[in-house]
Amino acid sequence: MRLIEIIGSEGIVPQLNASYRDEAFLEIVDHLVVRGRIPEKHKEPLLMALLKRESLGATSIGNHVAIPHVKTDVVKEFVGAIALSKDGIDFASGEEKVHVIILFLSPVRAVSGHLRLLAHIGGILNHDGYVRLLRDADGRSEILDLVRDAERMIFGLGAEDRDDESGEHR
């Protein structure tokens, strides 16, 4: 499973206007609705699920990054977004502002896929230099290229050379 396939160009929000976590969630979910990635009728349940997940523990991971994620029955396949904030988002009390948010929604039954995706994203965003490149990216195209490049570095192959689910060579 590749992050680039889950996000696609429709899941990129190059500049958030939000200042606070809940506003950022609303802005990202609205973006996914407008882009046809999730139906309008699922907007409220998804926002509630994201906020409930955050109440269990903030999904900010340091290095100005957050990975909000939830398993839900309102999606049948993985859906994701990457959103950037130049000014930063107040995400969790007492923590540094978040500038890079990768939000993803997983089908309820995709437990192992959910965990693999979370580890994959964490691996990509573990490099301070890469996070700086993302923060400085100018527009959707550059962000998409940076995500592709990170996955090429991790996997060593282009997306066309790997099976989507298993990660095995075709």
Solvent accessible surface area in square Angstrom, and as a share of the most:
residue,aa,sasa,rsa
1,M,31,0.14
2,R,10,0.04
3,L,1,0.00
4,I,19,0.10
5,E,84,0.38
6,I,10,0.05
7,I,1,0.00
8,G,18,0.17
9,S,53,0.34
10,E,71,0.32
11,G,0,0.00
12,I,0,0.00
13,V,10,0.06
14,P,35,0.22
15,Q,74,0.33
16,L,3,0.02
17,N,132,0.68
18,A,12,0.10
19,S,57,0.37
20,Y,126,0.48
21,R,60,0.22
22,D,69,0.36
23,E,81,0.37
24,A,0,0.00
25,F,1,0.00
26,L,77,0.38
27,E,43,0.19
28,I,0,0.00
29,V,0,0.00
30,D,47,0.25
31,H,27,0.12
32,L,0,0.00
33,V,25,0.14
34,V,124,0.71
35,R,104,0.38
36,G,64,0.61
37,R,55,0.20
38,I,5,0.03
39,P,69,0.43
40,E,111,0.50
41,K,154,0.65
42,H,37,0.17
43,K,38,0.16
44,E,104,0.47
45,P,63,0.39
46,L,0,0.00
47,L,17,0.08
48,M,111,0.50
49,A,26,0.20
50,L,1,0.01
51,L,49,0.24
52,K,143,0.60
53,R,63,0.23
54,E,9,0.04
55,S,90,0.58
56,L,143,0.71
57,G,32,0.31
58,A,42,0.33
59,T,7,0.04
60,S,19,0.12
61,I,90,0.46
62,G,31,0.30
63,N,47,0.24
64,H,51,0.23
65,V,0,0.00
66,A,0,0.00
67,I,4,0.02
68,P,0,0.00
69,H,16,0.07
70,V,17,0.09
71,K,86,0.36
72,T,13,0.08
73,D,100,0.52
74,V,29,0.17
75,V,9,0.05
76,K,172,0.73
77,E,121,0.54
78,F,31,0.13
79,V,6,0.04
80,G,0,0.00
81,A,0,0.00
82,I,0,0.00
83,A,0,0.00
84,L,2,0.01
85,S,4,0.03
86,K,104,0.44
87,D,119,0.62
88,G,4,0.04
89,I,0,0.00
90,D,64,0.33
91,F,8,0.03
92,A,23,0.18
93,S,119,0.77
94,G,88,0.85
95,E,90,0.40
96,E,80,0.36
97,K,91,0.38
98,V,2,0.01
99,H,16,0.07
100,V,0,0.00
101,I,1,0.00
102,I,1,0.01
103,L,0,0.00
104,F,0,0.00
105,L,0,0.00
106,S,0,0.00
107,P,22,0.14
108,V,74,0.42
109,R,226,0.83
110,A,24,0.19
111,V,77,0.44
112,S,69,0.45
113,G,6,0.06
114,H,10,0.04
115,L,105,0.52
116,R,121,0.44
117,L,3,0.02
118,L,47,0.23
119,A,72,0.56
120,H,26,0.12
121,I,0,0.00
122,G,23,0.22
123,G,33,0.32
124,I,4,0.02
125,L,2,0.01
126,N,112,0.58
127,H,107,0.48
128,D,72,0.37
129,G,35,0.34
130,Y,18,0.07
131,V,2,0.01
132,R,132,0.48
133,L,102,0.51
134,L,0,0.00
135,R,67,0.24
136,D,107,0.56
137,A,5,0.04
138,D,122,0.63
139,G,28,0.27
140,R,84,0.31
141,S,79,0.51
142,E,73,0.33
143,I,0,0.00
144,L,21,0.10
145,D,68,0.35
146,L,23,0.12
147,V,3,0.02
148,R,89,0.32
149,D,64,0.33
150,A,3,0.02
151,E,0,0.00
152,R,112,0.41
153,M,145,0.65
154,I,82,0.41
155,F,51,0.21
156,G,57,0.55
157,L,46,0.23
158,G,15,0.14
159,A,40,0.31
160,E,129,0.58
161,D,61,0.32
162,R,37,0.13
163,D,55,0.28
164,D,60,0.31
165,E,109,0.49
166,S,69,0.45
167,G,22,0.21
168,E,112,0.50
169,H,128,0.57
170,R,184,0.67
